[in-house]
């Protein structure tokens, strides 16, 4: 909302106008009228923080508002109504600006919910009807016309089109979709009409989950917030005790009025107003901004750690690779040909759900021979009778490639997973299958290296295949043939060399994500276990979100630490100046509250996205 329509600014505005009016009347020599107007300014400003301070005091909570209340009351008792009014105005306007900054930071989350249309067209019993989006249920068939927003998560049941998911995932290029493809809530349909089967209720989809996660993150404080709290919590009673000591000294030396005034100045000078808001404004601004380009940070602590990451470990399958294995090469043995090897392999894998089986079936052509008496050897391969011959298919660890050993090593060295096809216990050929790297993988690793971040890859693949892919991507360190528990142990070891993030998308990655300083779940297609365990979740699948997110978090962390440093510097500088009478109450109030406004405005800079993206690409 515009500032002139913000009710939270109304009382501070009244206080400011009447304060200036009082100064004007005093300058004209109308002292009684000036005092009356200053009382109005004082009451308008004090109304914004005194009631809250008294409620907190009743609950035995000492806060900055209590210090300001005592200082204003003391100034009035000493006859400095103008100074008390100035203090009330400046503190009330800084509090109002803080609240406005918080609302602005959270506005991005509400804007995400606005991506969900208020109504949706559903097909029930062959009849189209328009219902409220919140009434959608799993299984409903949505009719999505060209240009419509998708009201909830679903899977395309009929139709082909392209989807603009930029507002949800941060990916600017429209995605072509067809029957069977997943559709996220909030995406915009292109030129084709679609029918989408809802996989989530209208009030419990990916967008509502994103908003819930980020809202929770703003309430959970990170290490920086705890640092600020640890400083501020004892500082408030400490300031009160110091003020009482100064007043007591005044009675000892015989000039209590002078030293009471000095105590009030010290009270204001050392109050941790700016320190109390140094971290929350920055963290909420940065987290809300990150959610708008597809990075969901679940807590302030995760955000601060993300900004300190110096090492990133990647899972291979589905993270660095497309998770869509393809047959790249076939090496037949003497007396056999390529098509025979593929047809036998496809016959053996016809009823398997293994990803490699899908690749082999896609590569085979023509009618497949029948396979009888199939027996699967878990972790090894499968045996069956194919066209009356004993046939086997499995890894080189299970089936000896024999005379094709050199070819098997060559294929593995080029990053392929090698499958041996045997007939009558003799190798008939090799099939090289590779899950290709994502097209942006090498660029992502290069961007991380340029930012001073080292990289590692953790995978269950054999060492030779993994090494080829790691070299192709430019990964610094490789750990192959890793079980889920091995990945978690590897992460613990990597953490000894610096703040470590783990990037994964599967159930087997959950232990490593939990063990990392920062767990990052990739993509909306990631497993529920990975997304639940991770500290950060990406709604898109573009790996370049990783260096962008790190750059954004690093910038936010610098702003946050700068805010803490500025807040502490103000206290350190003002304390001796106030204690020895160099600065009066009005001057201290002006400096202190001006610094608070600077901290708020500086913290709001963390919401800016473009500088962070340029830094990631520099």
C-alpha positions in Angstrom: 0.0 0.0 0.0 1.2 3.6 -0.6 2.7 5.3 2.4 -0.1 7.8 2.7 -2.6 5.0 3.0 -0.6 3.2 5.7 -2.5 3.5 9.0 0.6 2.5 11.0 2.2 5.8 9.8 -0.8 7.9 10.9 0.2 8.5 14.5 3.9 9.1 13.8 2.9 11.5 11.1 0.6 13.4 13.5 3.4 13.4 16.0 5.9 14.8 13.5 3.6 17.5 12.2 2.7 18.7 15.7 6.3 18.6 16.8 7.4 20.9 13.9 4.4 23.1 14.7 5.5 23.4 18.3 9.0 24.3 17.2 7.6 27.0 15.0 5.4 28.4 17.8 8.4 28.4 20.2 10.4 30.3 17.5 7.7 32.9 17.4 7.8 33.4 21.2 4.5 31.6 21.9 6.0 29.2 24.5 2.7 28.2 26.3 1.1 27.2 22.9 4.3 25.4 21.9 4.2 23.3 25.1 0.6 22.3 24.4 1.3 21.3 20.9 4.4 19.4 22.0 2.2 17.5 24.5 0.0 16.4 21.6 3.1 15.3 19.6 4.3 13.4 22.6 1.0 11.6 23.2 0.6 10.7 19.5 4.1 9.2 19.3 4.0 7.5 22.7 0.7 5.8 21.8 2.6 3.6 19.3 4.9 2.0 21.8 4.1 2.8 25.5 1.1 0.4 25.8 3.1 -2.5 24.3 6.0 -1.7 26.7 3.7 -1.7 29.7 2.2 -5.0 28.6 5.6 -6.6 28.2 6.6 -5.2 31.6 3.6 -6.9 33.2 4.8 -10.2 31.7 8.3 -9.5 33.1 9.8 -8.7 29.7 12.2 -5.9 29.4 12.5 -4.3 25.9 13.6 -1.3 24.0 10.2 0.2 24.3 10.5 0.3 28.1 13.7 2.3 27.8 12.1 4.8 25.5 9.1 5.0 27.9 11.3 5.7 30.9 13.3 8.3 29.0 10.3 10.1 27.7 8.6 10.2 31.2 11.8 11.4 32.8 12.2 14.2 30.3 8.7 15.4 31.0 9.3 15.3 34.7 12.4 17.4 34.2 10.4 19.9 32.1 11.9 18.9 28.7 8.6 18.3 27.0 10.0 19.2 23.6 12.8 16.6 23.9 10.3 14.0 25.1 8.1 14.7 22.1 11.1 14.4 19.7 12.1 11.1 21.3 8.5 9.8 21.0 8.2 10.9 17.3 11.5 9.5 16.2 11.0 6.2 18.0 7.5 5.8 16.7 8.4 6.6 13.1 11.3 4.1 13.2 9.0 1.4 14.7 6.4 2.2 11.9 9.1 2.0 9.2 10.3 -1.3 10.7 6.8 -2.8 10.6 6.3 -1.5 7.0 9.6 -3.1 6.0 8.4 -6.4 7.4 5.1 -6.2 5.6 6.9 -5.3 2.4 9.2 -8.3 2.8 6.2 -10.6 3.3 4.3 -9.1 0.4 6.1 -11.4 -2.0 4.7 -14.4 -0.2 1.1 -13.1 -0.6 1.9 -12.4 -4.2 2.7 -16.1 -4.7 -0.7 -17.0 -3.5 -2.1 -14.5 -6.0 -0.8 -16.8 -8.7 -3.6 -19.2 -7.9 -6.8 -18.2 -9.7 -9.8 -17.7 -7.5 -11.9 -20.2 -9.6 -11.3 -23.2 -11.8 -13.3 -25.0 -14.5 -13.8 -28.7 -13.7 -15.4 -31.5 -15.7 -17.7 -33.7 -13.6 -20.1 -36.2 -15.2 -19.4 -34.8 -18.6 -20.5 -31.3 -17.6 -18.2 -28.3 -17.2 -18.7 -26.2 -14.1 -16.8 -23.3 -12.5 -16.0 -23.8 -8.8 -13.8 -22.0 -6.2 -10.2 -23.1 -6.5 -10.1 -23.8 -2.8 -12.8 -26.5 -3.3 -10.7 -28.5 -5.7 -10.0 -32.1 -4.6 -7.5 -34.7 -5.6 -8.8 -36.5 -8.8 -10.8 -33.6 -10.1 -10.4 -33.0 -13.9 -9.6 -29.4 -14.6 -10.2 -27.8 -18.0 -7.4 -25.3 -18.6 -7.9 -23.0 -21.5 -5.2 -21.1 -23.3 -3.9 -18.3 -21.2 -5.4 -19.7 -17.9 -3.4 -20.3 -14.7 -3.4 -23.8 -13.3 -5.3 -23.8 -10.0 -3.6 -26.7 -8.3 -0.9 -29.3 -8.9 -1.8 -32.0 -11.4 -0.9 -34.3 -14.3 -2.0 -33.7 -17.9 -4.7 -36.2 -18.8 -5.3 -34.8 -22.3 -3.9 -32.2 -24.7 -0.5 -30.7 -25.5 0.7 -27.2 -24.9 3.5 -25.2 -23.4 3.6 -23.9 -19.8 5.1 -20.7 -18.5 6.4 -21.6 -15.0 8.7 -18.6 -14.5 6.7 -17.2 -11.6 6.9 -20.6 -9.8 10.2 -22.1 -10.7 12.2 -19.1 -11.9 12.8 -20.8 -15.3 12.1 -18.3 -18.0 11.8 -20.7 -21.0 8.3 -22.2 -21.5 8.1 -26.0 -21.0 6.4 -28.2 -23.6 4.0 -30.6 -21.9 2.0 -33.7 -23.0 -0.2 -36.3 -21.4 1.5 -37.7 -18.3 3.6 -34.6 -17.5 3.3 -33.0 -14.1 1.9 -29.4 -13.9 2.6 -27.1 -11.0 0.0 -24.8 -9.5 0.3 -21.2 -10.7 1.8 -22.0 -14.1 0.3 -20.3 -17.2 -1.0 -22.4 -20.1 0.1 -21.5 -23.6 -1.8 -21.9 -26.8 -3.2 -25.4 -26.4 -6.2 -26.5 -24.3 -5.4 -29.0 -21.5 -7.3 -31.3 -19.2 -5.4 -31.7 -16.0 -6.1 -34.4 -13.3 -5.6 -32.7 -9.9 -3.0 -34.4 -7.7 -3.4 -32.0 -4.8 -6.3 -30.2 -3.1 -6.8 -26.5 -3.9 -5.6 -25.4 -0.5 -2.7 -27.9 -0.2 -0.6 -27.6 -3.3 3.0 -26.7 -4.1 2.4 -22.9 -4.0 0.6 -23.0 -0.6 3.4 -25.2 0.7 6.0 -22.7 -0.5 4.2 -19.8 1.3 3.9 -21.9 4.5 7.6 -22.8 4.5 8.8 -19.3 3.9 6.4 -17.9 6.5 7.7 -20.4 9.0 11.3 -19.4 8.1 10.7 -15.8 9.0 9.7 -16.9 12.5 12.7 -19.2 13.0 15.8 -17.2 13.8 19.3 -18.0 12.6 22.7 -17.7 14.3 22.9 -14.0 13.5 19.5 -13.4 15.0 20.5 -15.3 18.1 23.7 -13.3 18.3 21.7 -10.0 18.2 19.4 -11.4 20.9 22.2 -12.5 23.1 23.6 -9.0 22.9 20.3 -7.2 23.3 18.8 -9.4 26.1 21.3 -8.5 28.8 21.8 -5.0 27.4 18.3 -3.7 28.4 18.6 -4.5 32.1 22.2 -3.5 32.0 21.2 -0.1 30.6 18.6 0.3 33.4 21.1 -0.6 36.1 23.6 1.9 34.6 21.0 4.7 34.6 20.1 3.9 38.2 23.8 4.0 39.2 24.1 7.5 37.5 21.0 8.7 39.4 22.4 7.3 42.7 25.7 9.1 42.0 23.7 12.3 41.6 22.3 12.0 45.1 25.7 11.2 46.5 27.3 14.4 45.0 24.3 16.5 45.8 23.0 17.4 42.3 20.3 14.7 41.6 18.4 16.8 38.9 21.5 17.2 36.7 22.5 13.5 37.0 18.9 12.2 36.4 19.0 14.1 33.1 22.4 12.6 32.3 21.0 9.2 33.1 18.1 9.7 30.7 20.6 10.6 27.9 22.6 7.5 28.6 19.4 5.4 28.7 18.6 6.5 25.2 22.2 6.3 23.9 22.7 2.7 24.8 19.2 1.3 24.0 19.6 -1.5 21.4 16.8 -0.4 19.0 18.8 -0.8 15.8 20.4 -4.1 17.1 17.0 -5.6 17.7 15.9 -5.2 14.1 19.3 -5.5 12.4 18.8 -9.2 11.5 15.0 -9.8 11.1 14.5 -7.1 8.5 17.4 -8.5 6.4 16.6 -12.1 6.7 12.9 -11.8 6.0 13.6 -9.5 3.0 16.1 -11.9 1.6 14.1 -15.1 2.1 11.0 -13.5 0.6 12.9 -12.4 -2.4 14.5 -15.8 -2.9 11.1 -17.5 -2.9 10.2 -15.4 -6.0 12.9 -16.9 -8.1 12.4 -20.5 -7.0 14.5 -20.9 -3.9 12.6 -21.8 -0.7 14.7 -21.3 2.4 13.0 -23.0 5.4 14.6 -20.9 8.3 16.7 -17.9 9.0 19.5 -20.2 10.3 19.5 -22.0 6.9 19.7 -18.7 5.1 22.7 -17.6 7.2 24.5 -20.9 6.7 23.8 -20.8 3.0 25.6 -17.5 2.8 28.7 -19.1 4.4 28.9 -22.2 2.3 32.4 -22.9 0.8 31.8 -26.5 -0.5 28.9 -28.1 -2.4 28.5 -31.8 -2.8 26.2 -33.2 -5.5 24.3 -36.4 -5.9 24.8 -37.6 -9.5 21.6 -39.3 -10.8 18.7 -36.8 -11.2 20.8 -33.9 -9.9 23.8 -33.5 -12.1 22.3 -35.8 -14.8 19.0 -35.8 -16.6 17.8 -39.0 -14.9 16.9 -40.3 -18.3 19.4 -43.0 -19.3 19.9 -43.7 -23.0 21.7 -46.4 -24.9 24.8 -44.7 -26.3 26.8 -47.7 -27.7 26.5 -51.4 -28.4 29.5 -53.7 -28.9 28.6 -57.1 -30.2 30.8 -60.1 -29.7 32.1 -62.2 -32.7 29.2 -64.1 -34.3 26.5 -61.6 -33.0 25.2 -58.3 -34.3 23.9 -55.1 -32.6 20.2 -55.8 -33.2 20.4 -59.3 -31.8 22.1 -58.0 -28.6 19.5 -55.3 -28.1 16.5 -57.6 -28.8 17.8 -60.3 -26.3 18.4 -57.6 -23.7 15.0 -56.0 -24.3 13.3 -59.4 -23.9 15.0 -59.9 -20.6 14.2 -56.4 -19.4 10.6 -56.3 -20.8 8.9 -56.6 -17.3 11.5 -54.7 -15.3 10.9 -51.2 -13.9 14.6 -50.4 -13.7 15.6 -47.1 -15.4 18.2 -49.0 -17.5 15.5 -51.4 -18.7 13.6 -48.4 -20.0 16.6 -47.3 -22.0 17.2 -50.7 -23.5 13.5 -51.1 -24.5 13.6 -47.7 -26.2 16.7 -48.6 -28.2 15.4 -52.1 -29.4 13.5 -52.2 -32.7 11.3 -54.8 -34.3 9.4 -57.7 -32.6 11.0 -59.0 -29.4 11.6 -62.6 -28.7 9.8 -64.2 -25.8 11.5 -64.7 -22.5 10.5 -67.6 -20.2 11.4 -68.7 -16.7 12.8 -65.2 -15.9 14.7 -65.0 -12.6 15.9 -61.6 -11.3 19.1 -61.6 -9.2 18.7 -58.5 -7.0 21.6 -56.1 -7.4 23.1 -58.2 -10.3 20.8 -58.8 -13.2 18.3 -61.2 -14.7 18.4 -64.7 -16.3 15.7 -66.3 -18.6 15.3 -68.6 -21.5 15.1 -66.6 -24.8 14.2 -68.5 -27.9 15.2 -71.7 -26.3 18.6 -70.4 -25.2 19.8 -69.5 -21.7 20.3 -65.8 -21.6 21.6 -63.5 -18.9 22.0 -59.7 -18.5 23.8 -57.9 -15.8 26.7 -55.7 -14.7 30.4 -56.5 -15.3 30.6 -57.3 -11.6 28.2 -60.2 -12.1 28.9 -61.3 -15.7 32.4 -61.6 -17.0 32.8 -59.7 -20.3 35.6 -62.1 -21.3 37.1 -61.1 -24.6 35.1 -57.8 -24.5 36.9 -56.7 -21.2 38.9 -54.0 -23.0 35.7 -52.6 -24.7 33.9 -52.6 -21.3 36.7 -50.6 -19.7 36.6 -48.2 -22.7 32.9 -47.6 -22.3 33.1 -47.1 -18.6 36.0 -44.7 -19.0 33.7 -42.6 -21.2 31.1 -42.4 -18.5 28.8 -45.2 -19.5 27.2 -47.9 -17.3 28.0 -51.2 -19.0 25.5 -54.1 -19.3 26.8 -57.5 -20.4 24.4 -59.7 -22.5 25.3 -63.4 -22.4 23.9 -66.4 -24.4 24.6 -69.9 -23.2 27.0 -68.4 -20.5 29.2 -66.7 -23.2 29.2 -62.9 -23.7 27.2 -61.9 -26.7 27.7 -58.2 -26.4 28.0 -55.1 -24.3 25.5 -52.2 -24.1 26.8 -48.8 -23.0 24.1 -46.7 -21.2 24.7 -43.2 -20.0 22.6 -40.8 -18.1 23.8 -37.6 -19.8 24.7 -34.5 -17.7 22.3 -31.7 -17.6 23.2 -29.1 -20.2 23.8 -26.4 -17.5 25.9 -28.7 -15.2 29.3 -27.6 -16.4 28.3 -23.9 -16.4 27.0 -24.3 -12.8 30.2 -25.9 -11.6 32.3 -23.2 -13.3 30.2 -20.5 -11.6 30.7 -22.1 -8.2 34.4 -22.3 -8.7 34.5 -18.7 -9.8 32.8 -17.8 -6.5 35.5 -19.7 -4.5 33.3 -22.8 -3.8 34.8 -26.2 -4.2 32.7 -29.1 -5.4 32.3 -32.9 -4.9 30.2 -35.6 -6.3 28.8 -38.5 -4.3 27.3 -41.4 -6.3 26.6 -45.1 -6.1 28.0 -45.6 -9.6 31.3 -47.5 -10.2 34.4 -45.4 -10.0 35.4 -45.4 -13.7 31.9 -44.2 -14.9 31.7 -41.6 -12.1 35.1 -40.3 -12.8 34.3 -39.7 -16.5 31.2 -37.7 -15.6 33.0 -35.8 -12.8 35.7 -34.8 -15.3 33.1 -33.7 -17.9 31.4 -31.5 -15.4 34.6 -30.2 -13.8 34.0 -31.5 -10.3 36.9 -31.2 -7.9 36.4 -34.3 -5.8 34.7 -37.7 -6.4 33.4 -40.4 -4.1 31.9 -43.3 -6.0 30.2 -46.6 -5.1 28.5 -44.8 -2.1 25.6 -46.3 -0.3 23.2 -43.8 1.5 25.0 -44.2 4.8 28.3 -43.8 3.0 27.1 -40.5 1.6 26.2 -39.2 5.0 29.7 -40.2 6.3 31.3 -38.5 3.4 29.4 -35.3 4.1 30.6 -35.4 7.8 34.1 -35.6 6.5 33.7 -32.8 4.0 32.3 -30.6 6.8 35.7 -30.7 8.5 37.0 -28.5 5.6 34.3 -25.8 5.7 30.6 -25.0 5.6 29.2 -27.8 3.3 25.9 -28.0 1.3 24.6 -31.2 -0.1 22.4 -31.2 -3.2 20.1 -34.2 -3.9 16.7 -35.2 -5.0 16.0 -38.8 -3.9 15.1 -40.9 -0.9 18.7 -42.2 -0.8 20.0 -38.6 -0.5 18.0 -37.9 2.7 20.7 -39.0 5.2 23.3 -36.9 3.4 21.0 -33.9 3.3 20.4 -34.2 7.0 24.1 -34.5 7.7 25.1 -31.4 5.7 25.3 -27.9 7.1 22.8 -27.0 4.4 20.7 -29.6 2.6 19.3 -28.6 -0.8 16.5 -30.5 -2.5 16.5 -30.1 -6.2 13.3 -29.7 -8.2 9.6 -30.1 -7.7 10.1 -33.8 -8.8 12.3 -34.5 -5.8 11.2 -37.2 -3.4 9.1 -36.1 -0.3 11.9 -37.5 1.9 14.5 -35.2 0.3 12.3 -32.1 0.4 11.3 -32.7 4.0 14.8 -33.3 5.1 16.4 -30.4 3.2 16.9 -26.9 4.6 16.5 -25.3 1.2 14.2 -26.5 -1.6 14.3 -25.4 -5.3 11.0 -25.3 -7.1 12.8 -25.6 -10.5 15.4 -28.0 -11.8 17.9 -25.6 -13.3 21.2 -26.2 -11.6 22.2 -22.5 -12.1 19.8 -21.8 -9.2 22.5 -23.0 -6.9 25.2 -20.3 -7.6 22.4 -17.7 -7.8 21.1 -18.8 -4.4 24.6 -18.8 -2.9 25.2 -15.3 -4.2 21.9 -14.0 -2.9 22.6 -15.5 0.5 26.1 -14.2 0.6 24.9 -10.7 -0.2 22.2 -10.9 2.5 24.7 -12.2 5.0 27.0 -9.3 4.3 24.2 -6.8 4.8 23.1 -8.5 8.0 26.6 -8.5 9.5 27.0 -4.8 8.4 23.8 -4.0 10.2 24.9 -5.7 13.4 28.2 -3.9 13.2 26.6 -0.5 12.7 24.1 -1.0 15.5 27.0 -1.9 17.9 29.1 0.9 16.7 26.3 3.4 17.5 26.1 2.2 21.0 29.9 2.2 21.6 30.3 5.7 20.2 27.2 7.3 21.9 27.8 5.8 25.4 30.9 7.9 26.4 29.6 11.0 24.6 26.3 10.7 26.6 28.0 9.8 29.8 30.4 12.7 29.8 27.7 15.2 28.7 29.1 15.9 25.2 25.7 15.2 23.6 22.3 16.2 24.9 19.0 14.2 24.9 17.7 15.7 21.6 20.9 15.0 19.8 21.3 11.5 21.0 17.6 10.7 20.1 18.2 12.1 16.6 21.4 10.1 16.0 20.0 6.9 17.5 16.7 6.8 15.6 18.4 8.0 12.4 20.7 5.0 12.7 17.7 2.7 13.1 16.2 4.0 9.9 19.5 3.4 8.1 19.6 -0.2 9.4 16.0 -0.8 8.2 16.7 0.7 4.7 19.9 -1.3 4.5 18.2 -4.5 5.5 15.6 -4.0 2.8 18.3 -4.0 0.2 18.6 -7.8 0.8 15.3 -8.2 -1.1 17.0 -7.1 -4.4 17.5 -10.0 -6.7 19.4 -8.7 -9.8 22.7 -7.7 -8.1 22.9 -11.3 -6.7 22.3 -12.8 -10.1 25.0 -10.6 -11.7 27.4 -11.6 -8.9 26.7 -15.3 -9.6 27.4 -14.8 -13.3 30.4 -12.4 -12.9 
